[in-house]
Amino acid sequence: MYEIGRSNIGLAVRPTSGSLLFFGFAASCAIGAAAIGSSPLEASIITIFLFAGVHNLMEFRYFAARMPLRWGRSREFYSVGIAGVVALTAGYLSLYFASGNWLWSEAGWAVLAAIWNTFFILWVGVLFYLRGKQRPKSDWSWAFPLVFLLAAAAWIIPQYWSLALVYLHPFVAMWFLERQIRRTKPEWLRAYHACLATIPFFVIALWAAFASRPNLAEETTLFWRIAQHAGSGIVPGISSHFLVATHVFLESIHYFVWLLLIPLVDRRAIPWRLKDIPLMSSKQGFPKLAGAFFAVSLVLVVALWAGFSLDYTTTRDVYFAFAIAHVMAEFPFLVKML
């Protein structure tokens, strides 16, 4: 990850862009882990306030630049992808906002949640299968046995399944970045893999520092929700201090990837380069419609900041409910990049 060059006074070692990526990533993670570990509840509040809405806008910008104007052979894939996003989001919101209905028992809600998880897993499996059909001499029907295994896990251990999704979601952004680096910055790939290898060490450091600490205070509804979201009450014998710190640490990397690293490796992801979005720049596109979507997205980001300022707890609940839409939207584009 270094280059050796000759200067007037002899040999000089110049760091490559890959080495700068590694050391910048590692230093940022070290500083972030220390800051988050010392005040995990406050760090959760601040990071969500600052970056939640903005990173959703950056994701939308990234996906819009990759949506082809004519689907061609991918028509079936994109049709299934969009239909799944709409249907699964609607189902999730129905479950979320009706979960407090007195007509629903806890067991009944758990069954409906497991059914939603099953449809989600099947949908992802179908996307893998359809993507395999587009690749010559490929058979991705292996996805279905794996789908059935995961669906069984969603029924047998529903709480741990849901918690696993919470902690795995930040790695989806890292997977996007890995696929993008392969396409546009292959010389960074080795350094990026080294960056990923450092993450377990920082998690272990958080464990060593905070796993034996007392649980975080949950005297407010907000603090209780933050701890529950990180798995407090689901994972026995582990301090919520460590759980919240680890979750916020991983989510911070997730934000860091979308806001900084992906625009660094893909010029089409730079926010102000709207001409690189076919939907806006092509004669066959829909510039007015795409522009309206971006305008609404900017308004929603500002509204989210305003809502956090006025009533953080309620706004956080509403945000995480509707944020399932962007989680679902990630899967078709991620599978398409394989």
VEXDREN-2710 file (C-alpha; in Angstrom, 1 decimal):
% VEXDREN-2710
k/r/px/py/pz
1/MET/0.0/0.0/0.0
2/TYR/3.0/2.3/-0.4
3/GLU/4.9/3.6/-3.4
4/ILE/8.6/4.3/-3.5
5/GLY/9.7/7.3/-5.4
6/ARG/13.0/9.0/-6.1
7/SER/13.5/12.6/-4.9
8/ASN/16.5/14.9/-5.1
9/ILE/17.7/13.7/-1.8
10/GLY/17.2/10.0/-2.4
11/LEU/14.4/7.5/-2.0
12/ALA/11.1/8.6/-0.5
13/VAL/8.2/6.5/0.5
14/ARG/4.8/7.9/-0.5
15/PRO/1.6/6.5/0.9
16/THR/-0.9/5.4/-1.8
17/SER/-4.6/6.3/-1.8
18/GLY/-5.3/2.8/-0.5
19/SER/-3.1/3.2/2.5
20/LEU/-4.7/6.6/3.2
21/LEU/-8.1/4.9/3.1
22/PHE/-7.0/2.3/5.6
23/PHE/-5.4/4.6/8.1
24/GLY/-8.2/7.1/7.8
25/PHE/-10.8/4.4/8.3
26/ALA/-8.9/2.9/11.3
27/ALA/-8.3/6.2/12.9
28/SER/-11.9/7.3/12.5
29/CYS/-13.1/4.0/14.0
30/ALA/-10.8/4.3/16.9
31/ILE/-12.0/7.8/17.7
32/GLY/-15.6/6.9/17.1
33/ALA/-15.4/3.8/19.3
34/ALA/-13.9/5.7/22.2
35/ALA/-16.4/8.5/22.0
36/ILE/-19.4/6.3/21.5
37/GLY/-18.3/3.9/24.2
38/SER/-18.0/6.7/26.8
39/SER/-21.5/8.0/26.1
40/PRO/-23.5/5.5/24.0
41/LEU/-27.0/7.0/24.7
42/GLU/-26.0/10.5/23.8
43/ALA/-24.0/9.2/20.8
44/SER/-27.1/7.4/19.5
45/ILE/-29.3/10.5/19.8
46/ILE/-26.7/12.8/18.1
47/THR/-25.8/10.4/15.2
48/ILE/-29.5/9.8/14.3
49/PHE/-30.3/13.5/14.6
50/LEU/-27.5/14.5/12.3
51/PHE/-27.2/11.7/9.8
52/ALA/-30.3/9.5/9.6
53/GLY/-32.3/11.6/7.1
54/VAL/-29.2/12.8/5.1
55/HIS/-27.9/9.3/4.6
56/ASN/-31.4/8.2/3.3
57/LEU/-31.2/11.0/0.8
58/MET/-27.7/9.8/-0.3
59/GLU/-29.0/6.3/-0.7
60/PHE/-31.9/7.5/-2.8
61/ARG/-29.5/9.5/-4.9
62/TYR/-27.3/6.5/-5.4
63/PHE/-30.1/4.2/-6.4
64/ALA/-31.6/6.8/-8.8
65/ALA/-28.4/7.0/-10.7
66/ARG/-28.5/3.2/-11.2
67/MET/-32.1/2.8/-12.2
68/PRO/-32.0/2.1/-16.0
69/LEU/-34.4/4.0/-18.3
70/ARG/-35.3/0.8/-20.1
71/TRP/-35.4/-2.4/-18.1
72/GLY/-35.2/-4.8/-21.1
73/ARG/-34.2/-8.3/-19.9
74/SER/-34.3/-7.0/-16.3
75/ARG/-38.0/-6.2/-16.4
76/GLU/-39.0/-9.2/-14.4
77/PHE/-36.3/-8.6/-11.8
78/TYR/-37.2/-4.9/-11.3
79/SER/-40.9/-5.6/-11.3
80/VAL/-40.5/-8.2/-8.5
81/GLY/-38.1/-5.9/-6.7
82/ILE/-40.4/-2.8/-6.7
83/ALA/-43.5/-4.8/-5.9
84/GLY/-41.7/-6.4/-3.0
85/VAL/-40.5/-3.1/-1.6
86/VAL/-44.1/-1.6/-1.7
87/ALA/-45.9/-4.7/-0.4
88/LEU/-43.4/-5.5/2.4
89/THR/-43.2/-1.8/3.5
90/ALA/-47.0/-1.6/3.6
91/GLY/-47.2/-4.9/5.6
92/TYR/-44.5/-3.7/8.0
93/LEU/-46.2/-0.4/8.7
94/SER/-49.5/-2.1/9.3
95/LEU/-47.9/-4.4/11.8
96/TYR/-46.0/-1.6/13.5
97/PHE/-48.8/0.9/13.9
98/ALA/-51.4/-1.8/14.9
99/SER/-49.1/-3.6/17.4
100/GLY/-50.8/-1.7/20.3
101/ASN/-54.3/-2.7/19.3
102/TRP/-56.0/-4.4/22.2
103/LEU/-57.5/-7.0/19.8
104/TRP/-54.0/-8.4/19.2
105/SER/-52.4/-10.8/21.7
106/GLU/-48.7/-10.9/22.0
107/ALA/-48.7/-14.4/20.5
108/GLY/-50.9/-13.3/17.5
109/TRP/-48.5/-10.3/16.8
110/ALA/-45.5/-12.7/16.9
111/VAL/-47.1/-15.0/14.4
112/LEU/-47.9/-12.1/12.0
113/ALA/-44.3/-10.8/12.4
114/ALA/-42.9/-14.3/11.6
115/ILE/-45.2/-14.4/8.5
116/TRP/-43.8/-11.0/7.4
117/ASN/-40.2/-12.2/7.9
118/THR/-41.0/-15.3/5.8
119/PHE/-42.3/-13.2/2.9
120/PHE/-39.3/-11.0/3.2
121/ILE/-36.9/-13.9/3.0
122/LEU/-38.8/-15.5/0.1
123/TRP/-38.7/-12.2/-1.8
124/VAL/-34.9/-11.9/-1.4
125/GLY/-34.6/-15.5/-2.5
126/VAL/-36.6/-14.9/-5.7
127/LEU/-34.4/-11.9/-6.4
128/PHE/-31.3/-14.0/-6.2
129/TYR/-32.9/-16.6/-8.5
130/LEU/-34.0/-14.0/-11.1
131/ARG/-30.5/-12.5/-11.0
132/GLY/-29.0/-15.9/-11.6
133/LYS/-31.2/-16.3/-14.7
134/GLN/-29.6/-13.2/-16.2
135/ARG/-26.1/-14.5/-15.9
136/PRO/-24.9/-16.9/-18.5
137/LYS/-24.3/-20.5/-17.4
138/SER/-25.5/-19.7/-13.9
139/ASP/-27.9/-21.5/-11.7
140/TRP/-28.8/-19.7/-8.5
141/SER/-31.6/-22.0/-7.5
142/TRP/-29.4/-22.8/-4.5
143/ALA/-30.9/-19.7/-3.0
144/PHE/-34.2/-21.6/-2.2
145/PRO/-32.8/-24.2/0.3
146/LEU/-31.0/-21.3/2.1
147/VAL/-34.3/-19.3/2.0
148/PHE/-36.2/-22.2/3.7
149/LEU/-33.5/-22.6/6.3
150/LEU/-33.6/-18.9/7.2
151/ALA/-37.4/-18.9/7.2
152/ALA/-37.3/-21.7/9.7
153/ALA/-35.0/-19.7/11.9
154/ALA/-37.3/-16.7/11.7
155/TRP/-40.1/-18.9/13.2
156/ILE/-38.0/-20.8/15.7
157/ILE/-36.1/-17.8/17.2
158/PRO/-38.0/-14.7/16.0
159/GLN/-36.5/-12.3/18.6
160/TYR/-32.9/-13.3/17.7
161/TRP/-33.8/-13.2/14.0
162/SER/-35.0/-9.6/14.3
163/LEU/-32.0/-8.6/16.4
164/ALA/-29.7/-10.2/13.8
165/LEU/-31.2/-8.0/11.1
166/VAL/-30.6/-4.9/13.3
167/TYR/-26.9/-5.7/13.6
168/LEU/-26.4/-7.0/10.0
169/HIS/-28.1/-4.0/8.3
170/PRO/-25.0/-1.7/8.7
171/PHE/-22.9/-4.3/6.8
172/VAL/-25.2/-3.9/3.8
173/ALA/-23.7/-0.5/3.2
174/MET/-20.2/-2.0/3.5
175/TRP/-21.2/-4.7/0.9
176/PHE/-22.4/-1.9/-1.5
177/LEU/-19.1/-0.2/-1.1
178/GLU/-17.2/-3.4/-1.7
179/ARG/-19.1/-4.0/-5.0
180/GLN/-18.6/-0.4/-6.0
181/ILE/-14.8/-0.4/-5.3
182/ARG/-14.5/-3.5/-7.5
183/ARG/-16.0/-1.6/-10.4
184/THR/-14.5/1.9/-10.1
185/LYS/-11.5/1.7/-7.7
186/PRO/-10.1/-1.8/-7.8
187/GLU/-6.7/-0.6/-6.6
188/TRP/-8.5/0.2/-3.2
189/LEU/-9.9/-3.3/-2.8
190/ARG/-7.1/-4.8/-0.7
191/ALA/-7.0/-1.8/1.6
192/TYR/-10.8/-1.9/2.0
193/HIS/-10.7/-5.5/2.9
194/ALA/-8.1/-4.6/5.6
195/CYS/-10.5/-1.9/6.8
196/LEU/-13.2/-4.4/7.2
197/ALA/-10.9/-6.7/9.1
198/THR/-10.4/-4.0/11.7
199/ILE/-14.1/-3.9/12.7
200/PRO/-14.1/-7.1/14.8
201/PHE/-11.1/-5.7/16.8
202/PHE/-13.0/-2.5/17.6
203/VAL/-16.0/-4.6/18.7
204/ILE/-13.8/-6.8/20.9
205/ALA/-12.3/-3.6/22.4
206/LEU/-15.8/-2.3/23.2
207/TRP/-16.6/-5.7/24.8
208/ALA/-13.4/-5.6/26.9
209/ALA/-14.2/-2.1/28.0
210/PHE/-17.9/-2.2/28.6
211/ALA/-19.4/-5.7/28.7
212/SER/-19.1/-5.8/32.5
213/ARG/-20.5/-2.3/33.1
214/PRO/-23.9/-1.9/34.7
215/ASN/-26.8/-1.6/32.3
216/LEU/-27.6/1.9/31.0
217/ALA/-30.2/4.0/32.7
218/GLU/-33.7/3.5/31.2
219/GLU/-35.6/6.0/33.3
220/THR/-37.0/7.7/30.1
221/THR/-39.0/6.2/27.3
222/LEU/-36.3/7.3/24.8
223/PHE/-33.5/5.6/26.7
224/TRP/-35.5/2.5/27.1
225/ARG/-36.3/2.4/23.3
226/ILE/-32.6/2.9/22.4
227/ALA/-31.6/0.0/24.7
228/GLN/-34.3/-2.3/23.5
229/HIS/-33.5/-1.6/19.9
230/ALA/-29.9/-2.7/20.6
231/GLY/-31.1/-6.0/22.1
232/SER/-31.4/-5.3/25.8
233/GLY/-33.7/-7.8/27.3
234/ILE/-33.2/-10.2/24.4
235/VAL/-29.5/-11.1/25.0
236/PRO/-29.2/-12.2/28.6
237/GLY/-26.2/-11.5/30.7
238/ILE/-24.7/-8.8/28.5
239/SER/-24.6/-5.1/29.6
240/SER/-26.8/-2.8/27.6
241/HIS/-23.9/-0.4/27.7
242/PHE/-21.9/-2.7/25.4
243/LEU/-25.0/-3.5/23.2
244/VAL/-25.9/0.1/22.6
245/ALA/-22.3/1.2/22.0
246/THR/-21.7/-1.6/19.5
247/HIS/-25.0/-0.8/17.6
248/VAL/-24.2/2.9/17.4
249/PHE/-20.6/2.2/16.4
250/LEU/-21.8/0.0/13.5
251/GLU/-24.5/2.4/12.4
252/SER/-22.0/5.2/12.4
253/ILE/-19.8/3.3/10.0
254/HIS/-23.0/2.7/7.9
255/TYR/-23.6/6.5/7.8
256/PHE/-19.9/7.1/7.1
257/VAL/-20.0/4.8/4.1
258/TRP/-23.0/6.4/2.5
259/LEU/-22.1/10.0/3.2
260/LEU/-18.4/9.9/2.4
261/LEU/-16.9/6.7/1.1
262/ILE/-19.3/5.8/-1.7
263/PRO/-19.1/9.3/-3.2
264/LEU/-15.3/9.0/-3.1
265/VAL/-15.3/5.8/-5.2
266/ASP/-18.2/6.6/-7.5
267/ARG/-18.5/10.1/-9.2
268/ARG/-22.1/9.3/-10.0
269/ALA/-22.9/9.3/-6.3
270/ILE/-21.7/12.9/-5.7
271/PRO/-24.9/14.7/-4.7
272/TRP/-24.6/17.8/-7.0
273/ARG/-23.7/15.8/-10.2
274/LEU/-27.4/15.4/-11.2
275/LYS/-26.4/15.2/-14.9
276/ASP/-25.1/11.7/-14.1
277/ILE/-28.6/10.5/-13.2
278/PRO/-30.2/9.1/-16.4
279/LEU/-33.7/9.8/-15.1
280/MET/-32.9/13.5/-15.1
281/SER/-30.4/14.1/-17.9
282/SER/-31.6/11.7/-20.6
283/LYS/-34.2/12.8/-23.2
284/GLN/-36.0/9.5/-22.5
285/GLY/-36.0/10.2/-18.8
286/PHE/-38.4/12.0/-16.4
287/PRO/-36.5/15.1/-15.2
288/LYS/-39.5/16.8/-13.7
289/LEU/-40.7/13.8/-11.8
290/ALA/-37.1/12.9/-10.6
291/GLY/-36.6/16.6/-9.6
292/ALA/-39.8/16.6/-7.7
293/PHE/-38.7/13.4/-5.8
294/PHE/-35.4/15.0/-4.9
295/ALA/-37.1/18.2/-3.8
296/VAL/-39.5/16.3/-1.6
297/SER/-36.6/14.3/-0.2
298/LEU/-34.8/17.5/0.8
299/VAL/-38.0/18.8/2.5
300/LEU/-38.3/15.5/4.4
301/VAL/-34.7/15.8/5.7
302/VAL/-35.4/19.3/7.0
303/ALA/-38.7/18.2/8.4
304/LEU/-37.0/15.3/10.2
305/TRP/-34.5/17.7/11.8
306/ALA/-37.4/19.9/12.9
307/GLY/-39.3/16.9/14.3
308/PHE/-36.2/15.7/16.2
309/SER/-35.8/19.2/17.7
310/LEU/-39.5/19.4/18.8
311/ASP/-40.1/15.8/19.9
312/TYR/-37.2/13.5/19.5
313/THR/-38.8/10.3/20.9
314/THR/-41.9/10.4/18.7
315/THR/-39.9/11.5/15.6
316/ARG/-37.5/8.7/16.2
317/ASP/-40.3/6.1/16.4
318/VAL/-41.9/7.4/13.2
319/TYR/-38.5/7.5/11.4
320/PHE/-37.6/3.9/12.2
321/ALA/-41.0/2.7/11.1
322/PHE/-40.8/4.3/7.7
323/ALA/-37.1/3.6/7.3
324/ILE/-38.0/0.0/6.5
325/ALA/-38.7/1.3/3.0
326/HIS/-35.0/2.2/2.4
327/VAL/-33.9/-1.1/3.9
328/MET/-36.1/-3.0/1.5
329/ALA/-35.0/-0.9/-1.5
330/GLU/-31.4/-1.8/-0.8
331/PHE/-31.8/-5.5/-1.7
332/PRO/-32.8/-5.3/-5.4
333/PHE/-29.9/-3.0/-6.2
334/LEU/-27.4/-5.1/-4.1
335/VAL/-28.5/-8.3/-5.7
336/LYS/-28.3/-6.7/-9.2
337/MET/-24.6/-5.7/-8.5
338/LEU/-23.6/-9.4/-8.0
END
